[in-house]
Amino acid sequence: MAHVLDVEYARSQFPALKSGFIFADNAGGSQITQRSIDLIVDYLTNTNVQLGADYSVSVTSTTRVFGAAEEARQLFNADTTDEIVFGSSSTANLDNLARGLENTINEGDEFIITGEHEANCGPWKKLAARRGAVIKYWHSTPTNPNNPYSLSLKLEELLALISAKTRIVAFTATSNLLGSVVPVQEITKAVRAEAAAKGAPKVEVSIDCVAYAPHRRMDVKAWDVDYCVFSFYKVYSPHVSAMYVRAPALASVTSIVHHFLAPEYAYKLQPGGPGYETVYGTKAALPYLLSLTPANDLAATFEAIAAHETKLVTALLSYLTAPEQAARGLRVVGVEEPGPTRLPTISFVVAGDRPMRSKDVVKVFDERGGIGIRWGHFYAYTLSTQLPPPADKDDGVVRISLVHYNTVAEVEKIISIFKEIFA
Ligand SMILES: Cc1ncc(COP(=O)(O)O)c(C=O)c1O
């Protein structure tokens, strides 16, 4: 039986949605559930003390905060909570990871990265500079010869980059700009086979799931990856990041902060990391997701989310790719066809002989009010500077990013504003 999303139920869980404002910048950060807000308030009201002391309030506080690793474990489908590390952001988690791997990197080792969000580029580029390693880019390339912006990652182009020196392959499960689901399991399998055939002694795979986790199910075991990261503020909770570090990899990652690897901790809290109350607030993400279908199961939840999101994507992409919009110079940045692997994170530029700046398109939405979308490079510097002219790197693209609590009626409202812009 197909699992169907009850969108009204989903919306009722978010106090911000009662305002009627159309939140269409969810790839920048989604709204937070009442349940998550309640957990944070309850923590601050009743158990806001330092962890690890023997007095009763601290014991309760410690249990509450350490318990949050179990929800993250289930969201990743990791084996144990020992494999979960919390950090203030995915950027910080990945940078800490790259520093922790430093002693395992030799001069000439090769890192293959996607030019996507800087969080998944910067840490690897800095690590390469510190250790004399080499960066190779797995770039997105067009899928439609008539649209140079119709970018997606192609497996064969990645495999061509692999050599006996490949040490790390780090890619996004979904780009926060292009919005396509990358088949992580298939890619990781092919990478490992190619690396083995070419004689690479040790290849580790790291996945950035920040733009993926709100939409589709993560499965680090089925994917066979070594590291994986996502941020709860995209998954209906406060800004905290969880990182998966596969158990055997824990042995070779040097502790760069005093709790990174301490085995006595049920999970690892990094100094300078998130507040305990926000870690506690993340516990609401899993129950919320499970509550979205009667099956009480993540696979069912994400099946229902995928079906609903596909309706949103189909409505929006059908408008944006229609011949009138194409003639006006509108070019979707990313895959143009709707379908279950196309997420409702939809970017575009207005090029052609009557180009419009992304900033000016968004200005119309701002002037009408009531809808939040934005323009820019979205920290995907490498990708946005790779875009063909006339996309201006300082102007970037327009991005409309929806999640399962957005409705087809909201998409229709967005389309009505486009009609004014292009009238
Ligand atoms: C794909 C992707 N990776 C990484 C990040 C960075 O996450 P954080 O803000 O938690 O550092 C983002 C944030 O938008 C993102 O979209």
The ligand as an ORCA input file, in Angstrom:
! r2SCAN-3c Opt
* xyz 0 1
  C      24.746     20.952      0.912
  C      25.157     21.674      2.150
  N      26.269     21.283      2.781
  C      26.686     21.871      3.916
  C      25.994     22.926      4.466
  C      26.526     23.579      5.708
  O      25.806     23.204      6.848
  P      26.060     24.013      8.182
  O      25.366     25.333      8.024
  O      25.455     23.177      9.262
  O      27.520     24.184      8.327
  C      24.832     23.384      3.839
  C      24.087     24.530      4.394
  O      23.225     25.109      3.782
  C      24.396     22.739      2.647
  O      23.289     23.119      2.009
*
